[in-house]
């Protein structure tokens, strides 16, 4: 009985999405253009990290993965060392969160390939732009890093991973490749989307949203919502599912700003005493 209920609900939700897609079809170009613009705008968040590298004339504390991952579709997961540096440098922290948001959206070599499979011009343009700007960021990183061998190794791993997945896609049955490649991308997306949840423990323990950049998270909500609408218009379940989860996560992060103050209570009291 439960299986029948699930099937009925799935069919019902599917028919609702079909109906909504039909309503939004006349606005496909508009939604696609807005999604592309806000996504490309958010990609420039990497300039904050590049500016940080330029200011200190080295890449200390700035990981390469947000840049190299932008070529593929990977995301940097901050280590405890990076988290400590993040607390000391809020500009860098905001950049990392922004980079996470950027890499979790539709850009990179793998998503470019998926765009070609779907024959969707909007996805192709966005991903071409994302790859180009990631190359610029990498050039800046390589210019300042003192660990060039390590950087080349990381880039090689990303390249090998991309080549392996693209090779599989090329050999897959054309009739099945869209669904199977979409499943692979969705699995990666869920892994990437889940990574910010590891930072919730620290936020809850400190009872503060210090270090969480509200503008970046808000823009991430806008980006994911626009791609959600575009996925509905395309009637692509994978894009819809990815962006529903991403949008809910962004909403959850925004709710933290309502629950917790921007500064820990201890810091606010110490500032008040100094003022007195």
BAGUMI-551009 format. One record per residue (C-alpha): residue number from 1; residue in one letter; x, y, z. Coordinates in Angstrom, 3 decimals. Example, Ala and Ser with C-alpha at 12.3 -4.5 7.8 and 13.67 -1.06 7.14 Angstrom:
<atoms>
k, r, X, Y, Z
1, A, 12.300, -4.500, 7.800;
2, S, 13.670, -1.060, 7.140;
</atoms>
This chain:
<atoms>
k, r, X, Y, Z
1, X, 0.000, 0.000, 0.000;
2, X, 2.792, 2.410, 0.899;
3, X, 4.498, 1.810, -2.463;
4, X, 1.252, 2.649, -4.266;
5, X, 0.915, 5.858, -2.253;
6, X, 4.481, 6.897, -3.178;
7, X, 3.813, 6.191, -6.868;
8, X, 0.570, 8.193, -6.772;
9, X, 2.314, 11.128, -5.040;
10, X, 5.182, 11.016, -7.558;
11, X, 2.761, 11.064, -10.492;
12, X, 0.777, 13.877, -8.845;
13, X, 3.891, 16.008, -8.266;
14, X, 5.080, 15.233, -11.787;
15, X, 1.801, 16.437, -13.275;
16, X, 2.009, 19.638, -11.185;
17, X, 5.526, 20.312, -12.489;
18, X, 4.311, 19.693, -16.053;
19, X, 1.510, 22.204, -15.543;
20, X, 3.864, 24.788, -14.010;
21, X, 6.338, 24.230, -16.836;
22, X, 3.645, 24.905, -19.413;
23, X, 2.754, 28.156, -17.634;
24, X, 6.406, 29.288, -17.546;
25, X, 7.289, 28.266, -21.116;
26, X, 6.646, 31.763, -22.591;
27, X, 9.193, 33.141, -20.096;
28, X, 11.946, 30.602, -20.824;
29, X, 14.326, 33.109, -22.425;
30, X, 13.758, 35.684, -19.676;
31, X, 14.271, 33.184, -16.836;
32, X, 17.331, 31.742, -18.568;
33, X, 18.859, 35.186, -19.075;
34, X, 18.286, 36.236, -15.459;
35, X, 19.678, 32.900, -14.201;
36, X, 22.774, 33.353, -16.361;
37, X, 23.342, 36.965, -15.250;
38, X, 23.021, 36.327, -11.502;
39, X, 25.182, 33.197, -11.787;
40, X, 27.934, 34.965, -13.723;
41, X, 27.779, 37.829, -11.244;
42, X, 28.251, 35.454, -8.345;
43, X, 31.263, 33.874, -10.060;
44, X, 33.150, 37.124, -9.511;
45, X, 33.153, 36.382, -5.764;
46, X, 36.466, 34.614, -6.423;
47, X, 38.016, 38.054, -6.872;
48, X, 37.835, 38.517, -3.078;
49, X, 40.130, 35.526, -2.620;
50, X, 42.437, 36.778, -5.375;
51, X, 42.596, 40.188, -3.689;
52, X, 43.508, 38.485, -0.411;
53, X, 46.332, 36.637, -2.227;
54, X, 47.520, 39.893, -3.794;
55, X, 47.511, 41.757, -0.459;
56, X, 49.672, 39.181, 1.308;
57, X, 51.744, 38.394, -1.828;
58, X, 51.327, 34.643, -1.250;
59, X, 48.627, 31.992, -0.987;
60, X, 48.962, 31.338, 2.762;
61, X, 45.668, 30.116, 4.161;
62, X, 43.972, 30.321, 0.757;
63, X, 43.205, 26.866, -0.682;
64, X, 43.493, 26.093, -4.369;
65, X, 40.443, 23.829, -4.526;
66, X, 37.837, 26.600, -5.027;
67, X, 39.698, 27.574, -8.213;
68, X, 40.669, 24.154, -9.587;
69, X, 37.307, 22.745, -8.547;
70, X, 35.586, 25.427, -10.581;
71, X, 36.908, 23.705, -13.691;
72, X, 35.251, 20.423, -12.726;
73, X, 32.371, 20.668, -10.265;
74, X, 34.034, 20.057, -6.938;
75, X, 33.881, 22.016, -3.765;
76, X, 36.404, 22.920, -1.136;
77, X, 35.577, 21.644, 2.329;
78, X, 37.260, 23.815, 4.936;
79, X, 39.658, 22.178, 7.360;
80, X, 40.061, 23.201, 10.988;
81, X, 43.155, 25.202, 9.996;
82, X, 41.188, 27.095, 7.354;
83, X, 38.316, 27.597, 9.785;
84, X, 40.683, 29.192, 12.295;
85, X, 42.061, 31.503, 9.626;
86, X, 38.510, 32.226, 8.577;
87, X, 37.614, 33.464, 12.044;
88, X, 40.588, 35.829, 11.943;
89, X, 39.847, 37.076, 8.441;
90, X, 36.171, 37.600, 7.667;
91, X, 36.899, 38.740, 4.091;
92, X, 38.513, 35.375, 3.375;
93, X, 35.676, 33.560, 5.126;
94, X, 33.117, 35.302, 2.960;
95, X, 35.137, 34.378, -0.090;
96, X, 35.202, 30.700, 0.833;
97, X, 31.450, 30.615, 1.354;
98, X, 30.959, 32.452, -1.907;
99, X, 33.256, 30.036, -3.702;
100, X, 31.259, 27.152, -2.257;
101, X, 28.068, 28.639, -3.564;
102, X, 29.614, 29.263, -6.959;
103, X, 31.006, 25.761, -7.354;
104, X, 27.719, 24.173, -6.318;
105, X, 25.858, 25.708, -9.257;
106, X, 25.756, 24.912, -12.970;
107, X, 29.279, 25.613, -14.139;
108, X, 32.452, 23.662, -14.881;
109, X, 33.545, 21.064, -17.394;
110, X, 31.051, 18.407, -16.286;
111, X, 28.088, 20.750, -16.341;
112, X, 29.253, 22.141, -19.670;
113, X, 29.102, 18.619, -21.050;
114, X, 25.634, 18.179, -19.586;
115, X, 24.588, 21.433, -21.238;
116, X, 25.724, 20.072, -24.604;
117, X, 23.790, 16.853, -23.979;
118, X, 20.651, 18.894, -23.251;
119, X, 21.519, 21.242, -26.135;
120, X, 20.727, 24.176, -23.881;
121, X, 22.418, 27.438, -24.903;
122, X, 22.022, 29.081, -21.489;
123, X, 23.834, 26.303, -19.633;
124, X, 26.552, 26.195, -22.288;
125, X, 27.207, 29.950, -22.101;
126, X, 27.268, 30.010, -18.290;
127, X, 29.652, 27.072, -18.061;
128, X, 31.994, 28.435, -20.722;
129, X, 32.161, 31.677, -18.741;
130, X, 32.710, 29.743, -15.492;
131, X, 35.594, 27.761, -16.976;
132, X, 37.199, 30.914, -18.394;
133, X, 37.049, 32.816, -15.096;
134, X, 38.333, 29.748, -13.202;
135, X, 41.371, 29.675, -15.510;
136, X, 42.048, 33.353, -14.728;
137, X, 41.800, 32.667, -10.983;
138, X, 44.171, 29.696, -11.349;
139, X, 46.722, 31.817, -13.218;
140, X, 46.696, 34.324, -10.341;
141, X, 47.018, 31.516, -7.793;
142, X, 49.953, 29.896, -9.636;
143, X, 51.696, 33.263, -9.884;
144, X, 51.750, 33.702, -6.089;
145, X, 51.949, 30.156, -4.706;
146, X, 55.263, 28.766, -3.476;
147, X, 53.974, 25.174, -3.640;
148, X, 53.733, 24.844, -7.400;
149, X, 54.357, 21.068, -7.417;
150, X, 51.457, 20.518, -5.007;
151, X, 49.271, 22.887, -7.034;
152, X, 50.049, 21.028, -10.276;
153, X, 49.256, 17.721, -8.539;
154, X, 45.841, 18.973, -7.427;
155, X, 45.120, 20.298, -10.880;
156, X, 46.181, 16.950, -12.360;
157, X, 43.774, 15.071, -10.095;
158, X, 40.917, 17.346, -11.138;
159, X, 41.836, 16.897, -14.797;
160, X, 42.037, 13.122, -14.500;
161, X, 38.682, 13.010, -12.741;
162, X, 37.051, 15.136, -15.439;
163, X, 38.622, 13.039, -18.201;
164, X, 37.367, 9.819, -16.622;
165, X, 33.777, 11.062, -16.318;
166, X, 33.770, 12.621, -19.805;
167, X, 35.218, 9.376, -21.193;
168, X, 32.393, 7.403, -19.609;
169, X, 29.828, 9.817, -21.046;
170, X, 31.306, 9.446, -24.530;
171, X, 31.051, 5.642, -24.361;
172, X, 27.574, 5.517, -22.802;
173, X, 24.486, 4.679, -24.835;
174, X, 23.152, 7.997, -26.269;
175, X, 19.641, 6.975, -25.240;
176, X, 20.694, 6.515, -21.612;
177, X, 23.452, 9.080, -21.186;
178, X, 21.225, 12.031, -20.232;
179, X, 19.573, 10.152, -17.355;
180, X, 22.735, 8.406, -16.121;
181, X, 25.012, 11.421, -16.385;
182, X, 22.312, 13.500, -14.697;
183, X, 22.245, 10.965, -11.861;
184, X, 26.036, 11.202, -11.467;
185, X, 25.937, 15.010, -11.365;
186, X, 23.068, 14.962, -8.865;
187, X, 24.996, 12.584, -6.585;
188, X, 27.999, 14.930, -6.674;
189, X, 25.748, 17.905, -6.075;
190, X, 24.246, 16.336, -2.952;
191, X, 27.750, 15.745, -1.605;
192, X, 28.741, 19.334, -2.339;
193, X, 25.521, 20.815, -1.011;
194, X, 25.873, 18.893, 2.262;
195, X, 29.358, 20.226, 3.067;
196, X, 28.231, 23.558, 4.613;
197, X, 26.247, 21.544, 7.177;
198, X, 29.567, 20.625, 8.818;
199, X, 29.903, 24.255, 9.922;
200, X, 26.520, 24.353, 11.681;
201, X, 27.976, 22.768, 14.820;
202, X, 30.349, 25.700, 15.327;
203, X, 27.615, 28.273, 14.631;
204, X, 25.223, 26.646, 17.102;
205, X, 27.977, 26.276, 19.728;
206, X, 28.925, 29.960, 19.430;
207, X, 25.275, 31.022, 19.107;
208, X, 26.406, 33.517, 16.491;
209, X, 26.397, 33.927, 12.710;
210, X, 29.778, 35.696, 12.813;
211, X, 31.727, 34.798, 9.674;
212, X, 28.641, 33.915, 7.644;
213, X, 28.354, 36.477, 4.821;
214, X, 24.681, 37.359, 4.534;
215, X, 24.941, 38.962, 1.046;
216, X, 26.679, 35.883, -0.385;
217, X, 24.120, 33.471, 1.049;
218, X, 21.248, 35.688, -0.096;
219, X, 22.659, 35.825, -3.625;
220, X, 23.080, 32.046, -3.519;
221, X, 19.367, 31.767, -2.717;
222, X, 18.519, 33.918, -5.741;
223, X, 20.802, 31.882, -8.018;
224, X, 19.424, 28.512, -6.947;
225, X, 15.836, 29.755, -7.186;
226, X, 16.361, 30.978, -10.755;
227, X, 17.924, 27.659, -11.801;
228, X, 15.056, 25.858, -10.087;
229, X, 12.594, 27.782, -12.254;
230, X, 14.711, 27.105, -15.329;
231, X, 14.851, 23.394, -14.509;
232, X, 11.057, 23.337, -14.245;
233, X, 10.782, 25.035, -17.637;
234, X, 13.158, 22.448, -19.143;
235, X, 11.208, 19.690, -17.389;
236, X, 14.542, 18.330, -16.168;
237, X, 14.084, 16.443, -12.902;
238, X, 17.815, 16.461, -12.114;
239, X, 18.196, 20.254, -12.293;
240, X, 14.979, 20.692, -10.321;
241, X, 16.015, 18.245, -7.586;
242, X, 19.526, 19.718, -7.255;
243, X, 18.271, 23.259, -6.908;
244, X, 15.355, 22.457, -4.601;
245, X, 17.843, 20.967, -2.123;
246, X, 20.313, 23.846, -2.633;
247, X, 17.575, 26.464, -2.199;
248, X, 16.334, 24.810, 1.006;
249, X, 19.889, 24.787, 2.365;
250, X, 20.321, 28.483, 1.540;
251, X, 16.987, 29.202, 3.238;
252, X, 18.126, 27.259, 6.300;
253, X, 21.337, 29.301, 6.419;
254, X, 19.382, 32.531, 6.109;
255, X, 17.163, 31.455, 9.014;
256, X, 20.264, 31.355, 11.224;
257, X, 20.475, 35.147, 10.918;
258, X, 17.009, 35.345, 12.498;
259, X, 17.850, 32.900, 15.291;
260, X, 21.368, 34.050, 16.206;
261, X, 23.022, 37.496, 16.453;
262, X, 25.885, 38.482, 14.172;
263, X, 28.301, 38.675, 17.131;
264, X, 28.695, 36.298, 20.114;
265, X, 27.198, 37.664, 23.324;
266, X, 30.598, 37.651, 24.996;
267, X, 32.065, 39.953, 22.361;
268, X, 29.070, 42.282, 22.494;
269, X, 29.427, 42.610, 26.306;
270, X, 33.182, 43.222, 26.097;
271, X, 32.597, 45.946, 23.473;
272, X, 29.952, 47.544, 25.699;
273, X, 32.399, 47.587, 28.656;
274, X, 35.122, 49.179, 26.517;
275, X, 32.662, 51.845, 25.421;
276, X, 31.872, 52.608, 29.044;
</atoms>
